[in-house]
Amino acid sequence: MTPEQRQKTLQATVSAVLGVPESSVTDDTSPDNVSGWDSVKHLNLVMALEEAFGTSFSPEETMDLTSAKLMRLILEEKGI
């Protein structure tokens, strides 16, 4: 997966789960600026990311997925 494909898939997944436009998903997207991002949405987002990228996240990684930037960095660390 190219970095561009990863970014597009990440944006689409975050958009679909959180109900925000894809164009508004940036590195700064986080629970601090997305009003509907609660604990249930967070778990839904983690599961959607696992499905979209064919991976799984450890409990520690799940807790660290608190912004689109951190999601991207964790996916990069996994070689995705």
Backbone as XML, in Angstrom:
<?xml version="1.0"?>
<chain id="A" units="angstrom">
  <residue number="1" name="MET">
    <atom name="N" x="0.857" y="-1.176" z="0.000"/>
    <atom name="CA" x="0.000" y="0.000" z="0.000"/>
    <atom name="C" x="0.901" y="1.236" z="0.000"/>
  </residue>
  <residue number="2" name="THR">
    <atom name="N" x="0.624" y="2.140" z="-0.917"/>
    <atom name="CA" x="1.409" y="3.369" z="-0.976"/>
    <atom name="C" x="0.976" y="4.318" z="0.146"/>
  </residue>
  <residue number="3" name="PRO">
    <atom name="N" x="1.816" y="5.275" z="0.482"/>
    <atom name="CA" x="1.409" y="6.259" z="1.495"/>
    <atom name="C" x="0.113" y="6.982" z="1.117"/>
  </residue>
  <residue number="4" name="GLU">
    <atom name="N" x="-0.072" y="7.240" z="-0.162"/>
    <atom name="CA" x="-1.292" y="7.910" z="-0.616"/>
    <atom name="C" x="-2.519" y="7.022" z="-0.420"/>
  </residue>
  <residue number="5" name="GLN">
    <atom name="N" x="-2.374" y="5.733" z="-0.740"/>
    <atom name="CA" x="-3.476" y="4.795" z="-0.540"/>
    <atom name="C" x="-3.806" y="4.642" z="0.939"/>
  </residue>
  <residue number="6" name="ARG">
    <atom name="N" x="-2.758" y="4.579" z="1.767"/>
    <atom name="CA" x="-2.969" y="4.464" z="3.204"/>
    <atom name="C" x="-3.724" y="5.686" z="3.721"/>
  </residue>
  <residue number="7" name="GLN">
    <atom name="N" x="-3.310" y="6.876" z="3.292"/>
    <atom name="CA" x="-3.961" y="8.104" z="3.746"/>
    <atom name="C" x="-5.419" y="8.149" z="3.299"/>
  </residue>
  <residue number="8" name="LYS">
    <atom name="N" x="-5.685" y="7.779" z="2.062"/>
    <atom name="CA" x="-7.049" y="7.792" z="1.530"/>
    <atom name="C" x="-7.933" y="6.796" z="2.290"/>
  </residue>
  <residue number="9" name="THR">
    <atom name="N" x="-7.408" y="5.593" z="2.552"/>
    <atom name="CA" x="-8.162" y="4.581" z="3.293"/>
    <atom name="C" x="-8.404" y="5.042" z="4.724"/>
  </residue>
  <residue number="10" name="LEU">
    <atom name="N" x="-7.395" y="5.654" z="5.328"/>
    <atom name="CA" x="-7.540" y="6.170" z="6.688"/>
    <atom name="C" x="-8.616" y="7.252" z="6.739"/>
  </residue>
  <residue number="11" name="GLN">
    <atom name="N" x="-8.562" y="8.186" z="5.809"/>
    <atom name="CA" x="-9.562" y="9.255" z="5.773"/>
    <atom name="C" x="-10.961" y="8.687" z="5.568"/>
  </residue>
  <residue number="12" name="ALA">
    <atom name="N" x="-11.103" y="7.756" z="4.655"/>
    <atom name="CA" x="-12.413" y="7.173" z="4.370"/>
    <atom name="C" x="-12.959" y="6.422" z="5.583"/>
  </residue>
  <residue number="13" name="THR">
    <atom name="N" x="-12.102" y="5.699" z="6.280"/>
    <atom name="CA" x="-12.530" y="4.919" z="7.442"/>
    <atom name="C" x="-12.944" y="5.833" z="8.590"/>
  </residue>
  <residue number="14" name="VAL">
    <atom name="N" x="-12.120" y="6.824" z="8.892"/>
    <atom name="CA" x="-12.446" y="7.768" z="9.963"/>
    <atom name="C" x="-13.739" y="8.511" z="9.629"/>
  </residue>
  <residue number="15" name="SER">
    <atom name="N" x="-13.876" y="8.923" z="8.387"/>
    <atom name="CA" x="-15.069" y="9.633" z="7.937"/>
    <atom name="C" x="-16.316" y="8.778" z="8.128"/>
  </residue>
  <residue number="16" name="ALA">
    <atom name="N" x="-16.245" y="7.522" z="7.704"/>
    <atom name="CA" x="-17.409" y="6.637" z="7.776"/>
    <atom name="C" x="-17.824" y="6.363" z="9.221"/>
  </residue>
  <residue number="17" name="VAL">
    <atom name="N" x="-16.864" y="6.128" z="10.091"/>
    <atom name="CA" x="-17.188" y="5.778" z="11.476"/>
    <atom name="C" x="-17.657" y="6.996" z="12.269"/>
  </residue>
  <residue number="18" name="LEU">
    <atom name="N" x="-16.993" y="8.124" z="12.070"/>
    <atom name="CA" x="-17.303" y="9.305" z="12.879"/>
    <atom name="C" x="-18.343" y="10.224" z="12.244"/>
  </residue>
  <residue number="19" name="GLY">
    <atom name="N" x="-18.710" y="9.942" z="10.991"/>
    <atom name="CA" x="-19.735" y="10.742" z="10.333"/>
    <atom name="C" x="-19.294" y="12.158" z="10.010"/>
  </residue>
  <residue number="20" name="VAL">
    <atom name="N" x="-18.021" y="12.302" z="9.639"/>
    <atom name="CA" x="-17.503" y="13.610" z="9.223"/>
    <atom name="C" x="-17.059" y="13.512" z="7.767"/>
  </residue>
  <residue number="21" name="PRO">
    <atom name="N" x="-17.022" y="14.645" z="7.050"/>
    <atom name="CA" x="-16.573" y="14.590" z="5.656"/>
    <atom name="C" x="-15.117" y="14.129" z="5.551"/>
  </residue>
  <residue number="22" name="GLU">
    <atom name="N" x="-14.817" y="13.337" z="4.528"/>
    <atom name="CA" x="-13.445" y="12.878" z="4.318"/>
    <atom name="C" x="-12.478" y="14.047" z="4.249"/>
  </residue>
  <residue number="23" name="SER">
    <atom name="N" x="-12.919" y="15.127" z="3.607"/>
    <atom name="CA" x="-12.042" y="16.282" z="3.427"/>
    <atom name="C" x="-11.680" y="16.954" z="4.752"/>
  </residue>
  <residue number="24" name="SER">
    <atom name="N" x="-12.450" y="16.681" z="5.804"/>
    <atom name="CA" x="-12.151" y="17.300" z="7.097"/>
    <atom name="C" x="-11.235" y="16.444" z="7.963"/>
  </residue>
  <residue number="25" name="VAL">
    <atom name="N" x="-10.903" y="15.247" z="7.508"/>
    <atom name="CA" x="-10.033" y="14.363" z="8.271"/>
    <atom name="C" x="-8.582" y="14.720" z="7.964"/>
  </residue>
  <residue number="26" name="THR">
    <atom name="N" x="-7.914" y="15.295" z="8.965"/>
    <atom name="CA" x="-6.514" y="15.688" z="8.851"/>
    <atom name="C" x="-5.736" y="15.059" z="9.999"/>
  </residue>
  <residue number="27" name="ASP">
    <atom name="N" x="-4.431" y="15.301" z="10.039"/>
    <atom name="CA" x="-3.621" y="14.799" z="11.151"/>
    <atom name="C" x="-4.147" y="15.279" z="12.490"/>
  </residue>
  <residue number="28" name="ASP">
    <atom name="N" x="-4.788" y="16.428" z="12.504"/>
    <atom name="CA" x="-5.283" y="17.021" z="13.751"/>
    <atom name="C" x="-6.623" y="16.457" z="14.208"/>
  </residue>
  <residue number="29" name="THR">
    <atom name="N" x="-7.265" y="15.624" z="13.403"/>
    <atom name="CA" x="-8.561" y="15.059" z="13.774"/>
    <atom name="C" x="-8.391" y="14.194" z="15.030"/>
  </residue>
  <residue number="30" name="SER">
    <atom name="N" x="-9.151" y="14.542" z="16.070"/>
    <atom name="CA" x="-9.037" y="13.845" z="17.349"/>
    <atom name="C" x="-10.335" y="14.012" z="18.136"/>
  </residue>
  <residue number="31" name="PRO">
    <atom name="N" x="-10.457" y="13.323" z="19.260"/>
    <atom name="CA" x="-11.662" y="13.508" z="20.083"/>
    <atom name="C" x="-11.828" y="14.955" z="20.552"/>
  </residue>
  <residue number="32" name="ASP">
    <atom name="N" x="-10.745" y="15.707" z="20.573"/>
    <atom name="CA" x="-10.815" y="17.108" z="20.999"/>
    <atom name="C" x="-11.602" y="17.980" z="20.033"/>
  </residue>
  <residue number="33" name="ASN">
    <atom name="N" x="-11.661" y="17.582" z="18.757"/>
    <atom name="CA" x="-12.353" y="18.427" z="17.788"/>
    <atom name="C" x="-13.420" y="17.701" z="16.969"/>
  </residue>
  <residue number="34" name="VAL">
    <atom name="N" x="-13.758" y="16.472" z="17.367"/>
    <atom name="CA" x="-14.866" y="15.740" z="16.751"/>
    <atom name="C" x="-15.841" y="15.401" z="17.870"/>
  </residue>
  <residue number="35" name="SER">
    <atom name="N" x="-16.958" y="16.084" z="17.869"/>
    <atom name="CA" x="-17.876" y="15.987" z="19.002"/>
    <atom name="C" x="-18.435" y="14.583" z="19.233"/>
  </residue>
  <residue number="36" name="GLY">
    <atom name="N" x="-18.603" y="13.788" z="18.203"/>
    <atom name="CA" x="-19.192" y="12.466" z="18.376"/>
    <atom name="C" x="-18.206" y="11.366" z="18.709"/>
  </residue>
  <residue number="37" name="TRP">
    <atom name="N" x="-16.930" y="11.707" z="18.881"/>
    <atom name="CA" x="-15.891" y="10.698" z="19.114"/>
    <atom name="C" x="-15.860" y="10.359" z="20.599"/>
  </residue>
  <residue number="38" name="ASP">
    <atom name="N" x="-16.660" y="9.371" z="20.981"/>
    <atom name="CA" x="-16.700" y="8.919" z="22.364"/>
    <atom name="C" x="-16.067" y="7.532" z="22.442"/>
  </residue>
  <residue number="39" name="SER">
    <atom name="N" x="-16.161" y="6.893" z="23.593"/>
    <atom name="CA" x="-15.498" y="5.604" z="23.776"/>
    <atom name="C" x="-16.055" y="4.514" z="22.868"/>
  </residue>
  <residue number="40" name="VAL">
    <atom name="N" x="-17.352" y="4.534" z="22.632"/>
    <atom name="CA" x="-17.956" y="3.530" z="21.746"/>
    <atom name="C" x="-17.500" y="3.763" z="20.305"/>
  </residue>
  <residue number="41" name="LYS">
    <atom name="N" x="-17.511" y="5.015" z="19.863"/>
    <atom name="CA" x="-17.038" y="5.323" z="18.500"/>
    <atom name="C" x="-15.565" y="4.970" z="18.365"/>
  </residue>
  <residue number="42" name="HIS">
    <atom name="N" x="-14.801" y="5.164" z="19.435"/>
    <atom name="CA" x="-13.378" y="4.832" z="19.386"/>
    <atom name="C" x="-13.201" y="3.337" z="19.125"/>
  </residue>
  <residue number="43" name="LEU">
    <atom name="N" x="-13.944" y="2.510" z="19.839"/>
    <atom name="CA" x="-13.840" y="1.062" z="19.618"/>
    <atom name="C" x="-14.308" y="0.690" z="18.216"/>
  </residue>
  <residue number="44" name="ASN">
    <atom name="N" x="-15.382" y="1.322" z="17.740"/>
    <atom name="CA" x="-15.847" y="1.076" z="16.369"/>
    <atom name="C" x="-14.782" y="1.482" z="15.360"/>
  </residue>
  <residue number="45" name="LEU">
    <atom name="N" x="-14.115" y="2.597" z="15.642"/>
    <atom name="CA" x="-13.059" y="3.068" z="14.744"/>
    <atom name="C" x="-11.889" y="2.099" z="14.730"/>
  </residue>
  <residue number="46" name="VAL">
    <atom name="N" x="-11.492" y="1.613" z="15.874"/>
    <atom name="CA" x="-10.387" y="0.646" z="15.948"/>
    <atom name="C" x="-10.739" y="-0.612" z="15.144"/>
  </residue>
  <residue number="47" name="MET">
    <atom name="N" x="-11.943" y="-1.127" z="15.327"/>
    <atom name="CA" x="-12.356" y="-2.329" z="14.583"/>
    <atom name="C" x="-12.411" y="-2.056" z="13.079"/>
  </residue>
  <residue number="48" name="ALA">
    <atom name="N" x="-12.895" y="-0.886" z="12.690"/>
    <atom name="CA" x="-12.967" y="-0.535" z="11.266"/>
    <atom name="C" x="-11.564" y="-0.404" z="10.678"/>
  </residue>
  <residue number="49" name="LEU">
    <atom name="N" x="-10.632" y="0.171" z="11.429"/>
    <atom name="CA" x="-9.250" y="0.288" z="10.951"/>
    <atom name="C" x="-8.614" y="-1.089" z="10.811"/>
  </residue>
  <residue number="50" name="GLU">
    <atom name="N" x="-8.868" y="-1.972" z="11.767"/>
    <atom name="CA" x="-8.330" y="-3.331" z="11.679"/>
    <atom name="C" x="-8.833" y="-4.025" z="10.419"/>
  </residue>
  <residue number="51" name="GLU">
    <atom name="N" x="-10.116" y="-3.863" z="10.127"/>
    <atom name="CA" x="-10.687" y="-4.487" z="8.935"/>
    <atom name="C" x="-10.148" y="-3.850" z="7.655"/>
  </residue>
  <residue number="52" name="ALA">
    <atom name="N" x="-10.104" y="-2.526" z="7.621"/>
    <atom name="CA" x="-9.672" y="-1.817" z="6.416"/>
    <atom name="C" x="-8.215" y="-2.089" z="6.070"/>
  </residue>
  <residue number="53" name="PHE">
    <atom name="N" x="-7.377" y="-2.274" z="7.099"/>
    <atom name="CA" x="-5.949" y="-2.442" z="6.855"/>
    <atom name="C" x="-5.466" y="-3.872" z="7.073"/>
  </residue>
  <residue number="54" name="GLY">
    <atom name="N" x="-6.371" y="-4.788" z="7.419"/>
    <atom name="CA" x="-5.992" y="-6.189" z="7.582"/>
    <atom name="C" x="-4.963" y="-6.398" z="8.680"/>
  </residue>
  <residue number="55" name="THR">
    <atom name="N" x="-5.157" y="-5.720" z="9.793"/>
    <atom name="CA" x="-4.218" y="-5.824" z="10.896"/>
    <atom name="C" x="-4.986" y="-5.895" z="12.207"/>
  </residue>
  <residue number="56" name="SER">
    <atom name="N" x="-4.266" y="-5.999" z="13.292"/>
    <atom name="CA" x="-4.889" y="-5.899" z="14.610"/>
    <atom name="C" x="-4.004" y="-5.008" z="15.462"/>
  </residue>
  <residue number="57" name="PHE">
    <atom name="N" x="-4.620" y="-4.392" z="16.453"/>
    <atom name="CA" x="-3.913" y="-3.481" z="17.340"/>
    <atom name="C" x="-3.868" y="-4.068" z="18.738"/>
  </residue>
  <residue number="58" name="SER">
    <atom name="N" x="-2.733" y="-3.896" z="19.389"/>
    <atom name="CA" x="-2.600" y="-4.317" z="20.784"/>
    <atom name="C" x="-3.427" y="-3.375" z="21.655"/>
  </residue>
  <residue number="59" name="PRO">
    <atom name="N" x="-3.694" y="-3.770" z="22.896"/>
    <atom name="CA" x="-4.416" y="-2.859" z="23.796"/>
    <atom name="C" x="-3.713" y="-1.502" z="23.931"/>
  </residue>
  <residue number="60" name="GLU">
    <atom name="N" x="-2.381" y="-1.519" z="23.974"/>
    <atom name="CA" x="-1.635" y="-0.267" z="24.081"/>
    <atom name="C" x="-1.824" y="0.593" z="22.834"/>
  </residue>
  <residue number="61" name="GLU">
    <atom name="N" x="-1.743" y="-0.036" z="21.667"/>
    <atom name="CA" x="-1.945" y="0.707" z="20.418"/>
    <atom name="C" x="-3.368" y="1.260" z="20.348"/>
  </residue>
  <residue number="62" name="THR">
    <atom name="N" x="-4.333" y="0.468" z="20.778"/>
    <atom name="CA" x="-5.727" y="0.915" z="20.769"/>
    <atom name="C" x="-5.887" y="2.191" z="21.580"/>
  </residue>
  <residue number="63" name="MET">
    <atom name="N" x="-5.232" y="2.262" z="22.714"/>
    <atom name="CA" x="-5.310" y="3.452" z="23.551"/>
    <atom name="C" x="-4.584" y="4.637" z="22.915"/>
  </residue>
  <residue number="64" name="ASP">
    <atom name="N" x="-3.582" y="4.359" z="22.070"/>
    <atom name="CA" x="-2.794" y="5.426" z="21.439"/>
    <atom name="C" x="-3.438" y="5.975" z="20.170"/>
  </residue>
  <residue number="65" name="LEU">
    <atom name="N" x="-4.480" y="5.334" z="19.668"/>
    <atom name="CA" x="-5.114" y="5.776" z="18.420"/>
    <atom name="C" x="-6.041" y="6.970" z="18.681"/>
  </residue>
  <residue number="66" name="THR">
    <atom name="N" x="-5.461" y="8.060" z="19.139"/>
    <atom name="CA" x="-6.258" y="9.204" z="19.572"/>
    <atom name="C" x="-6.237" y="10.385" z="18.611"/>
  </residue>
  <residue number="67" name="SER">
    <atom name="N" x="-5.652" y="10.195" z="17.449"/>
    <atom name="CA" x="-5.712" y="11.215" z="16.400"/>
    <atom name="C" x="-5.404" y="10.538" z="15.075"/>
  </residue>
  <residue number="68" name="ALA">
    <atom name="N" x="-5.801" y="11.179" z="14.002"/>
    <atom name="CA" x="-5.516" y="10.612" z="12.682"/>
    <atom name="C" x="-4.007" y="10.509" z="12.458"/>
  </residue>
  <residue number="69" name="LYS">
    <atom name="N" x="-3.247" y="11.467" z="12.992"/>
    <atom name="CA" x="-1.794" y="11.421" z="12.847"/>
    <atom name="C" x="-1.220" y="10.199" z="13.551"/>
  </residue>
  <residue number="70" name="LEU">
    <atom name="N" x="-1.663" y="9.943" z="14.780"/>
    <atom name="CA" x="-1.161" y="8.776" z="15.507"/>
    <atom name="C" x="-1.588" y="7.479" z="14.837"/>
  </residue>
  <residue number="71" name="MET">
    <atom name="N" x="-2.789" y="7.459" z="14.264"/>
    <atom name="CA" x="-3.226" y="6.281" z="13.516"/>
    <atom name="C" x="-2.285" y="6.020" z="12.351"/>
  </residue>
  <residue number="72" name="ARG">
    <atom name="N" x="-1.979" y="7.083" z="11.609"/>
    <atom name="CA" x="-1.075" y="6.960" z="10.460"/>
    <atom name="C" x="0.297" y="6.471" z="10.905"/>
  </residue>
  <residue number="73" name="LEU">
    <atom name="N" x="0.822" y="7.029" z="11.977"/>
    <atom name="CA" x="2.153" y="6.641" z="12.449"/>
    <atom name="C" x="2.178" y="5.185" z="12.912"/>
  </residue>
  <residue number="74" name="ILE">
    <atom name="N" x="1.160" y="4.750" z="13.613"/>
    <atom name="CA" x="1.107" y="3.351" z="14.068"/>
    <atom name="C" x="1.003" y="2.408" z="12.874"/>
  </residue>
  <residue number="75" name="LEU">
    <atom name="N" x="0.196" y="2.782" z="11.881"/>
    <atom name="CA" x="0.109" y="1.960" z="10.673"/>
    <atom name="C" x="1.454" y="1.908" z="9.958"/>
  </residue>
  <residue number="76" name="GLU">
    <atom name="N" x="2.158" y="3.035" z="9.901"/>
    <atom name="CA" x="3.489" y="3.049" z="9.280"/>
    <atom name="C" x="4.454" y="2.139" z="10.036"/>
  </residue>
  <residue number="77" name="GLU">
    <atom name="N" x="4.394" y="2.167" z="11.375"/>
    <atom name="CA" x="5.251" y="1.302" z="12.175"/>
    <atom name="C" x="4.979" y="-0.171" z="11.898"/>
  </residue>
  <residue number="78" name="LYS">
    <atom name="N" x="3.726" y="-0.496" z="11.575"/>
    <atom name="CA" x="3.354" y="-1.875" z="11.259"/>
    <atom name="C" x="3.734" y="-2.251" z="9.817"/>
  </residue>
  <residue number="79" name="GLY">
    <atom name="N" x="4.236" y="-1.276" z="9.061"/>
    <atom name="CA" x="4.631" y="-1.538" z="7.681"/>
    <atom name="C" x="3.475" y="-1.553" z="6.713"/>
  </residue>
  <residue number="80" name="ILE">
    <atom name="N" x="2.393" y="-0.897" z="7.088"/>
    <atom name="CA" x="1.201" y="-0.855" z="6.236"/>
    <atom name="C" x="1.193" y="0.439" z="5.454"/>
  </residue>
</chain>
